[in-house]
Amino acid sequence: MIAYIDEEKERFGVEPICKHLQVAPSTYYDAKSRPPSARAVRDEELKAEIERVHAENFGVYGARKVWRQMKREGFRVARCTVERLMRELGLEGVRRGKKKRTTIPDEEAIRPADLVNRDFTAPGPNRLWVADLSYVATWSGFAYVAFVIDVFSRFIVGWRASTSLRTDLVLDALEMAIWARRRGSLPELVHHSDRGSQYLSIRYTERLEDAGAVSSVGSRGDAYDNALAETVIGLYKTELIRNRGPWRNLDEVEYATLEWVDWFNHRRILEPIGNIPPAEFEAYYWRKEGQEETEGLKQPSLR
């Protein structure tokens, strides 16, 4: 009521509005003269933090993730409060759209076996990678972006953008992943992709063999065969491409993707790994592994 009177008092005056609403003018003036309540003060403080968290995370978080991030930062606030204040601020998360397939199945090529069988879990980093690519419409034509993702943590270990769908695109993303992870052999790694001709090319499969990795290809040829990669690319398209477009050219897409991948790996919280970023999840794993090795060394000899 007070807000309505404030909006309309220049047109109609306070007393006429109060008379129409059957409210005493003194009620309005008393409300305007009272100091803000503790809740109102707290709401204003929280609004500033909510706007900051939303902006720092590409403006893609909904109330649930904003609330979880604020909890990580030490704020004591109820989820319903975040939802209410985000509505007042006009803030909301992004919603996913449909994905257009870009890899072209090669039905005649000899394919590796499906070693994953839709079980996208891994006991640790560098055990299972998934790879896929997507397109981005720009004013100067289509750009294509390939990703390699570690299933254990959802960490994007390699990516590459290009104006061409040739094998070099996915091969460069693979080279980045190999360099970033071990700079050499990956003997325990299974690399999984769909049946796209780029991933079945001789150059790509030979590079996997050189790194000591085993190749795996989806057997049924639908989105569920590479569901985890599809999910990450869906986030990429929703949180960056559709949210910040239109895009002028490849250079613009490439720079924005670089920023998004860094944020995704080091700051974006993911529910499947406990609402923490991929890098933090892996760091916890390696700390735990180091502690177990140290404890093993301290065990007394049985000889």
ABEGO torsion letter per residue (X at the ends): XAAAAAAAAAAAEAAAAAAAAGBBAAAAAAAAABBBBAAAAAAAAAAAAAAAAAAAAGGABBAAAAAAAAAAAGBBBBAAAAAAAAAAAGBBBBBBBBBBBABBBBAABBBBBBAAGGBBBBABBGABBBBBBBBBBBAAEBBBBBBBBBAAAGBBABBBBBABABAAAAAAAAAAAAAAAAGBBBAABBBBBBABAAAABAAAAAAAAAAGBBBBBBAAGBAAAAAAAAAAAAAAAAAAAAAAOBBABAAAAAAAAAAAAAAAAAABBBAAAGGBBAAAAAAAAAAAAAAAAAAAAABBBAX
